[in-house]
Amino acid sequence: MVMMTPAPTPVSTQAPLQARELYRFFRAGEEETLALQGVSLDLSRGELVAVVGPSGSGKSTLLNLLAGLDEPSGGTVWLEGERMSHQPETVKARLRSRQLGILRQSDNLLPQLTVRANLTLLAKLRGVDCHEDELLESLGIAGQALSLPHQLSGGELARAGLAVASVGSPPVLLADEPTGELDGDTERVVLDLLRSRADQGAAVLVASHSPAVHQIADRVVELLDGRVRR
Ligand code: ADP
């Protein structure tokens, strides 16, 4: 009898995050702002891409479109091969909760819950397993599990925010100015933690105007006036 070895599970070569020709216009009265003008971007597993550019260049607009928190005026966003843009809110919410972790400069945690309770609640909402203590340990804040967010230092709060963004190990992590309010040493620690998320296989995008982000990035996408400059 010929023994057949099982076929290997196909590994998807598709980038977890793909954006094609994104446009976003804002209109206020007679005035129109072209916040994004044809931005395309692929983000691979294990890759950390920095999106840099001066204030007003379109970084936040881009992140909001990638996260499905805003709709592009033109163009398409796919998460793990599923279209995110121009979908009903229920579809976008499902995609966000399964495929995306979002880290902001602040307000990543519910203020009335402890750090651990924030993780537990989010895991329940997402319907995923979360080994809260392990996750906090990996981010160096196991001792703060029972603290409320306002009891944490800036660096601890940033790590706790990263823990929230990492619940359920989403394949894509988007960080919008994650170190904007941190001192240099703490910034380095948070950037290193984002780097290690990428090294563990996540596709990580960090929008920042801090020069330190260049040191941890595999690739830098520079925006200027809503276009990719390089
Ligand atoms: P960055 O994050 O790089 O500072 P933004 O994405 O916030 O840049 O802004 C890009 C451009 O779009 C700016 O000119 C900004 O004023 C404009 N813009 C962003 N959001 C809005 C909005 N909701 N309404 C009108 N203009 C906006």
Residues whose N, C-alpha, C, O or C-beta is under 5 A from the ligand:
A	BS01	ADP	F26 T33 A35 P54 S55 G56 S57 G58 K59 S60 T61
